[in-house]
Amino acid sequence: MKKFLIAALFVIATQSKAQAPTWSDDVACIVYSHCTSCHNANGSAPFSLLDFSDAINHSTAIHYQVNNKLMPPWPVDNSYRKMAHERSLSENERTTILAWINNGMAKGNIANAPTPPVYSSNLVIPNPDLKLKIPTYTVPGITQDLYRCFVMSTGQSIQRFITGIEIIPGNKNIVHHAQVFYDTTGATSILDANDPNPGYTSAGGVGTNDAVLLGTWVPGASPIFVPAGMGKRLPPTAKIIVQIHYPEYASGQTDSTKINFLFTSASVRNISDAAILNHSTSMTDGPLFIPKNTTKTFHEKFFVPVNATILSIGPHGHLLCQSLKAYAITLAGDTIKLVNIPHWNFHWQGSYDFQHPIKIPFGATLYGEATYDNTTNNPENPNDPPKDVNLGEATTDEMMLFYFSYLTYKAGDENIVVDTFAHQPHYINCTSSYNAAVNNLSANNSLIIYPNPANTLVSIQTLKQGPLEILIYNHLGQLVLQNKNVNTFDISLLANGIYCVSIIQNNIIYNSKLIKE
């Protein structure tokens, strides 16, 4: 599951506090805005929420999840560092959902309800430039976790730069996580050829230190997209390797994981991915060992040898982990907050993009902290009674990793806008969604694209004053539309897909995604 259920709605400012919300006027917009992307027939959630009856049938679960702030899954502490594409609910949204359920779940005038969205696929990248699939693989009878690597040819004879990666587990019940690498040495192909079954087994890596990490899927993760002018290099003739972690209970089940890629042929800057803070080379008080009936906190640090730009961060731990935090301290003594997850949830983890790329100056030190609870007070403890737990790749072992997407700093990187909304935008058929989105925009560096997704006309603007130039690029990095000081575009002739919108205003560049459908 990627999300389990609900995200909620904006209370209309003119609504009387005494008036109970209705499905048609209030709740449907929330559900269609935040829930149905997973809660549909093709989605990852276990049931649909596409109409009034669906919501009624699942109201008990909705109330529990919303009341306990369990859904949508967003473990990041927003007061420490706001991240892009935030999924958390405002208090007004939570209050509206709960008030609707507590007051009898009125349907209201159905003529006022927005038209439900239509989902023909659960893919975010429905038209990839490259689509790969592992051989259909049935997990044998195993008594411990299995790390299976699958090698695939790309068919590419020239260098490419990847701008989007979507990892689609073929069986989400057994894929604990998946990592995608490329290899140009041929070492992984030899390992594959020496194993008579599909793929080969390798824990802790893919069998060669020369393989380059491209992306990771874990429960709750979203596809990976990079800012305009950047990409992840894929050399010609490189092999793609996906390493999939199958837990012990996967025995006898079948998987057919897929990967979708978007490329650009433009000249772009190369992004690297690595667990710069990790339990092997940067831990200062290791080894990572948690004795039974104890809680322990561990620390990691890394000296930054260049001016660097960080695009995202992905903390990772297992079932004993309780909290994870990362930050940097500059030579001048300034603290740069990166991420804080005060209540770690192994079942909902991922990589988090920054709203603006973060500059880490030369000489700064990255720090990581993590706390583990190996007592009976931890309901996630896999051992009853508790046992000593060591570093390891199995779910019942522990890890302490902070994955970074990074590149060498370039002046202006910190002005790139990855996500302008302080809160996720609403479903475009909700009449109040545009005003709600604008009301929740940051006062600075804010880009409005509405509607998004769009089919014909789209309005693009900032909240700043002054002349602007708008440029729209396709996934190949080709400029397809351009205009100055004109805010409304007709995109009806563009092919369906994902585009990059860049606005240049007052020497500041704003970037965001536009979906044409």
Secondary structure by P-SEA (a helix, b strand, c coil): ccccbbbbbccccccccccccccccccaaaaaaccccccccccccccccccaaaaaaaaaaaaaaaaaccccccccccccccccccccccaaaaaaaaaaaaaccccccccccccbbbbccccccccccbbbbcccccccccccbbbbbbbbbccccbbbbbcbbbbbbccccccccccccccccaaaaaaaaaccccbbbbccccccccccccccccccccbbbbcccbbbbbcccbbbbbbbbbcccccccccbbbbbbbbbccbbbbbbbccccccccccccccccccccbbbbbbbbbbbccbbbbcbbbbbbcccccccccccccccbbbbbccccccccccbbbbbbbccbbbbcccbbbbbbbbbbcccccccccccccccccccccccbbbbbbbbbccccccccccccccccccccccccccaaaaaaaaaccccbbbbbcccccccbbbbbccccccbbbbbbccccccccccccccccccccccbbbbbbbbbcccbbbbbbbbcc
